[in-house]
Amino acid sequence: MRVIITGSTGMVGKSVLLECLRNDKISSVLVVNRRPVGLTHPKLTELLHQDFLDLNPLLSQLEGYDACFHCMGVSAVGMKEADYTRLTYELTVHWVDTLYKLNPDMVFNYVSGAGTDSSEKGRAMWARVKGKTENKVLNKGFKDAYAFRPGGIIVEKGVTSAKGSVSRLYALLKPLLILMKNSRYVTTGANIGKAMINSLSKPGSNKHLENLDIDELAKLPTSL
């Protein structure tokens, strides 16, 4: 299976990438980032691209893939709704529309977040925008699609965010997350990656995957 991963310089995306590189059933991985991911591997190809609202230069390199694990995202803290919508909804929609034209039979997994509002009518701006984005992904018409809604996430040693502020915040919160590891509020980066791989061969009717759903899907053997 050939997969595309976005956002692999972030903690979730890098965790997903590492699981794909370890899994023998994933034959090749294409990462599309603004910054180098800092890894080399025989299965790994990296495309550096700055403007995700203009994908025309990449079209010939995005064909022939079985899945996309879209882990790219930004924090809504301090952002105006218009800016957050552009970087979350509009960017993802352009990515989704492009990949659907090239690979309609792929599985598309979108990393959203706990508390996302599928009704698109709630008071929290970020939750409405994420919900609108989820709805676009799930209704596009791909072979299959899932919205991953992790809450607290524990990542393995050495996995950090490209943003120093995020890494510092995670360092402060990690002891608490570890204490809560077996609760429904916390999952792991590795489990997100394993669950995404399993979604390729073990389709489920639940398309909104919370922490417990992610952990359950991750427990299944990662075979295709």
C-alpha positions as CSV (number, residue, x, y, z in Angstrom):
1,M,0.0,0.0,0.0
2,R,1.2,3.5,-0.9
3,V,0.3,6.4,1.4
4,I,0.7,10.1,1.5
5,I,1.2,11.9,4.8
6,T,0.9,15.6,5.5
7,G,2.0,17.4,8.6
8,S,4.8,14.9,9.4
9,T,7.0,17.6,11.0
10,G,4.4,17.8,13.8
11,M,4.1,15.3,16.7
12,V,1.0,13.5,15.4
13,G,2.2,13.4,11.8
14,K,5.7,12.2,12.7
15,S,4.2,9.4,14.9
16,V,2.1,8.3,12.0
17,L,5.0,8.4,9.7
18,L,7.2,6.2,12.0
19,E,4.4,3.6,12.2
20,C,4.1,3.5,8.4
21,L,7.9,3.1,8.0
22,R,7.9,0.2,10.5
23,N,4.9,-1.6,8.9
24,D,5.9,-4.1,6.2
25,K,2.5,-3.7,4.5
26,I,3.1,-0.1,3.7
27,S,5.3,-0.2,0.6
28,S,6.0,3.5,0.2
29,V,5.3,6.8,1.9
30,L,5.2,10.2,0.4
31,V,5.4,13.1,2.8
32,V,4.4,16.6,1.7
33,N,5.7,19.3,4.0
34,R,6.8,22.9,4.2
35,R,9.9,22.0,6.1
36,P,12.2,18.9,5.9
37,V,11.1,16.1,8.2
38,G,14.7,15.2,9.0
39,L,14.4,11.4,8.3
40,T,15.7,9.1,5.6
41,H,14.3,5.7,4.8
42,P,14.2,3.4,1.7
43,K,10.4,3.7,1.7
44,L,10.3,7.5,2.2
45,T,10.0,10.2,-0.4
46,E,9.7,13.9,0.6
47,L,8.2,16.8,-1.3
48,L,8.7,20.3,0.0
49,H,6.0,22.7,-0.9
50,Q,5.0,26.0,0.6
51,D,1.6,26.9,-0.9
52,F,-1.0,24.2,-0.2
53,L,-3.6,26.3,-1.9
54,D,-1.7,25.9,-5.2
55,L,-0.9,22.2,-5.8
56,N,-0.5,22.3,-9.5
57,P,3.3,21.8,-9.4
58,L,2.7,18.5,-7.5
59,L,-0.1,16.9,-9.5
60,S,2.0,14.3,-11.4
61,Q,3.6,13.2,-8.1
62,L,0.4,12.7,-6.2
63,E,-1.1,10.0,-8.4
64,G,-1.3,6.3,-7.7
65,Y,-1.7,6.3,-3.9
66,D,-4.0,4.1,-1.7
67,A,-4.4,6.5,1.2
68,C,-3.8,9.9,2.6
69,F,-3.2,10.5,6.3
70,H,-3.8,14.3,6.6
71,C,-2.1,15.3,9.9
72,M,-1.6,19.0,9.1
73,G,-3.1,21.5,11.4
74,V,-2.7,24.8,13.2
75,S,-3.7,26.0,16.7
76,A,-6.7,28.4,16.8
77,V,-5.2,30.2,19.8
78,G,-5.0,33.9,19.0
79,M,-6.3,33.5,15.5
80,K,-9.3,35.3,13.8
81,E,-12.0,33.0,12.4
82,A,-11.3,34.0,8.8
83,D,-7.6,33.1,9.2
84,Y,-8.3,29.9,11.0
85,T,-10.9,28.9,8.4
86,R,-8.4,29.5,5.5
87,L,-5.7,27.4,7.1
88,T,-7.9,24.7,8.3
89,Y,-11.0,24.4,6.1
90,E,-10.0,26.0,2.8
91,L,-6.6,24.4,2.7
92,T,-7.9,20.9,3.5
93,V,-10.8,21.2,1.0
94,H,-8.3,22.1,-1.7
95,W,-6.1,19.1,-0.8
96,V,-9.2,16.8,-0.6
97,D,-10.5,18.0,-4.0
98,T,-7.1,17.6,-5.6
99,L,-6.5,14.1,-4.3
100,Y,-10.1,13.0,-5.1
101,K,-9.5,13.8,-8.8
102,L,-6.3,11.9,-8.8
103,N,-7.1,9.0,-6.5
104,P,-10.9,8.6,-5.9
105,D,-10.4,5.1,-4.6
106,M,-8.1,6.1,-1.7
107,V,-8.9,6.1,2.0
108,F,-8.6,9.6,3.5
109,N,-7.9,10.0,7.2
110,Y,-8.2,13.5,8.7
111,V,-6.8,14.4,12.1
112,S,-9.4,16.6,13.7
113,G,-9.7,16.8,17.5
114,A,-11.7,16.0,20.6
115,G,-14.7,18.3,21.0
116,T,-15.2,19.0,17.3
117,D,-18.7,20.2,16.4
118,S,-20.2,18.3,13.4
119,S,-23.3,20.5,13.5
120,E,-21.1,23.5,12.6
121,K,-23.3,25.6,14.9
122,G,-21.6,25.5,18.3
123,R,-20.1,28.5,20.2
124,A,-16.5,27.4,19.9
125,M,-15.0,28.8,16.7
126,W,-12.4,26.1,16.2
127,A,-14.9,23.3,16.8
128,R,-17.2,24.7,14.1
129,V,-14.5,25.0,11.6
130,K,-13.1,21.6,12.3
131,G,-16.6,20.1,12.1
132,K,-17.2,21.8,8.7
133,T,-13.9,20.4,7.6
134,E,-14.7,16.9,8.8
135,N,-18.0,17.0,7.0
136,K,-16.3,17.9,3.7
137,V,-13.8,15.0,4.1
138,L,-16.4,12.4,5.0
139,N,-18.9,13.4,2.3
140,K,-16.4,13.8,-0.6
141,G,-16.9,10.3,-2.0
142,F,-13.6,8.6,-1.3
143,K,-13.5,4.8,-1.0
144,D,-13.5,5.4,2.7
145,A,-12.8,8.3,5.1
146,Y,-12.4,8.9,8.8
147,A,-12.1,11.8,11.2
148,F,-9.6,11.1,13.9
149,R,-10.5,13.0,17.1
150,P,-7.7,12.5,19.6
151,G,-7.6,14.3,22.9
152,G,-4.5,14.0,25.0
153,I,-1.7,12.4,23.0
154,I,1.5,10.7,24.3
155,V,4.2,10.5,21.7
156,E,7.4,8.4,21.8
157,K,10.8,9.7,22.9
158,G,12.4,11.8,20.3
159,V,9.2,12.9,18.6
160,T,8.7,16.7,18.9
161,S,6.9,19.5,17.2
162,A,8.6,21.8,14.8
163,K,7.1,24.6,16.8
164,G,9.1,25.2,20.0
165,S,6.1,26.6,21.9
166,V,4.2,23.3,21.3
167,S,7.2,21.2,22.4
168,R,7.6,23.2,25.6
169,L,3.9,22.9,26.4
170,Y,4.0,19.2,25.7
171,A,7.0,18.8,28.0
172,L,5.0,20.4,30.8
173,L,1.9,18.2,30.2
174,K,3.5,14.9,29.5
175,P,3.8,13.7,33.1
176,L,0.0,14.3,33.5
177,L,-0.7,12.6,30.2
178,I,1.3,9.5,31.3
179,L,-0.7,9.3,34.5
180,M,-3.9,9.4,32.5
181,K,-2.6,6.9,29.9
182,N,-5.3,4.3,30.5
183,S,-8.2,6.8,30.6
184,R,-10.5,7.6,27.7
185,Y,-9.0,11.1,27.5
186,V,-5.5,10.0,26.3
187,T,-4.2,8.0,23.4
188,T,-0.7,7.6,21.9
189,G,0.9,8.8,18.7
190,A,1.8,5.2,17.9
191,N,-1.9,4.1,18.3
192,I,-3.0,6.8,15.9
193,G,-0.6,5.5,13.3
194,K,-1.6,1.9,13.9
195,A,-5.2,2.8,13.7
196,M,-4.8,4.7,10.5
197,I,-3.0,1.7,8.9
198,N,-5.7,-0.7,10.1
199,S,-8.4,1.6,8.6
200,L,-7.1,0.6,5.2
201,S,-8.2,-3.0,5.5
202,K,-10.7,-3.0,8.4
203,P,-13.4,-0.5,7.5
204,G,-15.9,0.4,10.2
205,S,-19.3,2.2,10.3
206,N,-18.1,4.7,12.8
207,K,-16.3,7.5,10.9
208,H,-15.6,9.8,13.9
209,L,-12.9,8.1,16.0
210,E,-12.4,9.3,19.5
211,N,-9.5,8.2,21.8
212,L,-11.2,4.9,22.8
213,D,-12.1,4.1,19.1
214,I,-8.5,4.8,18.0
215,D,-7.1,2.6,20.7
216,E,-9.5,-0.3,19.8
217,L,-8.7,0.0,16.1
218,A,-5.0,0.1,16.9
219,K,-5.2,-3.2,18.9
220,L,-6.1,-5.1,15.7
221,P,-3.2,-6.8,13.9
222,T,-1.8,-4.2,11.4
223,S,-2.0,-6.6,8.4
224,L,-3.6,-5.8,5.1
